[in-house]
Every structure is written in C-alpha cells, then in structure tokens.
Amino acid sequence: MAESIAWDSTKRSWKLSNYTIRNIDGLKETFITGGDKKKDTILDMRPDDFSAYDNIYENLSNRELSDKIRKESIRGSGIMNDLLFEQYKRYLQPLSAFVLTLIGVALSSRKVRGGVGLPLGIGIFLSFGYIVLNQFAKMFSIKGGIPPLFAVLLPTILFGILGYVLLKKAPK
C-alpha cells in the first residue's frame, strides 16, 4: 500500500511514497513501513491503463484487445467482463446481421392487401427489439453477472428462433 504513487517516465517505473509492505508467511504476518522514504518499483501497469472513458474497448484493435484481456486476466481486475463482451461481440456480430436479414425476408414475403406498411412496421419494431435486448444483455453481463458469451448469444439465438418460425409460417 502507498499513500501516493507517481510514474517516472525516464526510468519507466513507479515511485511509491509513504508505503507499507505486508508479507504473509502462513499464519505469520509482518509489516514493513517506509515512512517518508520513496521506493522505486516495477509494476506491470502504465498510466494509460487507468483511462476513464467508457468506449475505450470499442476503439481498440483486435490485437490490442487480446493483449488487454491477457493482462487483465493476470491482474484480476473487474473489467474482464467488459473486455470479453467486446471480443465476443466482434466475432458474433455478423451472425446477428444474418438473423435480422432472415426476419426481413420472412416478413417481406407476405403479400398484404393494405400495402407494405404493416410488415415494414413489424420489421422495424423487431429490429428495435433486437437492439434493446442486445443492450440489456450487455448491461446484465457487465453489471449483473451473466457470462459474456451467453449475453452476446442470447439476443441472436432468441431472434434467430423467431426468424426461423416466421420463415416457416411465411407463404411460399
């Protein structure tokens, strides 16, 4: 623990001031207090790891995202679900385009006497429902404890089943 910590960019290390080191050896515990002394230490962190804006993970490349996931799995911080959700979303997003296209084909194959207004409205409503369910799944994954892979797949599977049912009921 330290009262304050500062990044030394020339040495590429952290300087701790007024620090306490806690050593645990079985049931024996010892404390070493640094007082007003400063201590240089090497931590596997950089100042940019503390970035505070929300959409940082969405702007990372796939390689940067994989590196960040690897680092965070070692550190054990609380942002692992955010990172995994983003990674799974990138790989499974094309499947959602297929599912929404399936729903669109099923709805457009109906010949309705009143015109295309009702099927178009239903299609827009279902697309909106997919987006809302996707956002709810993301929040439940990040804040609620649902596994990220399940949260990414849930809207796609539900609307895939709906698209399949609509396609089977559509006139040929």
Secondary structure, DSSP 4 states (H G I P E B T S, - for coil): -EEEEEEETTTTEEEEEEEEEEEEETTEEEEEE-TT-EEEE--S--GGGG---GGGGGGS-HHHHHHHHHHHHHHT-TTHHHHHHHHHHHHHHHHHHHHHHHHHHHHHT---TT-SHHHHHHHHHHHHHHHHHHHHHHHIIIII---HHHHHHHHHHHHHHHHHHHHHHS--
